[in-house]
Amino acid sequence: MNYFELREQYPTFIYHGFEIEETDHDFKITYDFETVGLERFNPTYTLPKSGTMQYRNSKVVKEMVFSLGMVEIASYWKCTCSPQLIVKCGALTNAQVAWWKKLYFHGLGEFFYMNDIEPKMEDFININCEGEEICGEELFQTNHGQIIPVGGGKDSFVTLEILKDAGDNNTFIINSVMSAIHASEAAGYKDKLLYVERTLDSRMLELNKRGFLNGHTPFSAMVAFSSVLTAVLNQKKYICLSNESSANESTVANASINHQYSKSFEFEKDFHEYCEEYLTRDVQYFSLLRPLSELQIAKIFSTLKEYHSVFKSCNVGSKKEIWCNNCAKCLFVYILMSAFLEDEECVAIFGENLLDKQELLSIFEELCGLSENKPFECVGTREEVQIALSLGVVKRETEGKDLSWLYRYYDSLGLVKRDIDLREIKYEWNNEHYVPSEFILYIKAKLEESFL
């Protein structure tokens, strides 16, 4: 369906409000959204809580619930991209309105790009608040310990391993992603898993089937707001993400369109400031791996042999908990691991040698910068892929082993760098991060151990 026609036909989207149901163990939210003249939506969240304290009348908790709804709106608003968003259940300052417009604009950048939409920041959406400021009781509690969101990939395991001696950790998962659940169990968190259930309204899914606009939304922004709320409900102090510095690189060349925008440091900084100003300073949200590159993370993970048969990060194969071996994510992870592992070890993980699959050439060229754009996936920078390929080629040449087909192709272009010093990779450090000082020693100790 046409973007402009939909905006004209459905000019108004309303955030009516939310309801909270609370028990000693659960905190359930039901939202009320509406595309006027089309459909009403009622998505839900059920979050775990500990202790007998009741939170539904807390001002800060209601502010968090309201804000989580502002994130959730994106999944429903995008069906018609209504130019007017009316908020009837809370108040926003001009600065907050600008904050949310920025998140929608960049967080939906891939959605706009894939649907051939070229919006302008100033007028793609107008946010008007008709609600009153949220009121409630003050909240007094002491927070301690860490929440670690996990997805089941190598980054999650590296964070879990770095923080294994930090004490009082809980893992955090949204919905039944089996690779994430099994990652928690493999790392010893079977009984320390904070599980959030998020339900999408079936009426929105039906609109998608009918041809209304659809596409990528800033999922990690939803993780941010829901994890902070979960931290408050469970008296946790830190939320330790596993987003690395490479998430900052744009997906589309010479543009700001980034599949990983809500994993980027720019979003992390914005979210950090939003929390401090409008929500709470008692919970700190940061990415533990932000100082590190994908190469450093892969080197650390290459030493964690006990997790090699368990980790999975293929989105295509996520429901079956397999590597599909045909997507950009699979090939990217394979390239990284092959820089530090033997061919036999990589094949044991993936089931086949992905660098011998000539049909993956176009994806390969996107990953290493031979094509203009990167794949719309959570993958590293072009330079990181280039370095990993060079390390993999040199490793096999040094060991006197044959090169796989994609290695030979890359070498035939004269792109292999044979003078890369692993010590330089070891000591790389990105200073754009919010990692508290008490966690820095854990990171550096694991780096030192892994590069021995």
PyMOL commands that set and color helices and strands:
alter all, ss='L'
color gray80, all
select helices_A, chain A and resi 3-9+59-77+94-107+109-114+154-162+178-186+202-209+219-233+245-248+261-263+265-279+294-302+305-307+328-338+343-350+354-356+358-367+382-398+405-412+422-426+437-450
alter helices_A, ss='H'
color red, helices_A
select strands_A, chain A and resi 12-22+26-35+39-41+44-48+84-87+126-129+146-149+169-174+193-199+238-241+284-287
alter strands_A, ss='S'
color yellow, strands_A
deselect
rebuild
show_as cartoon
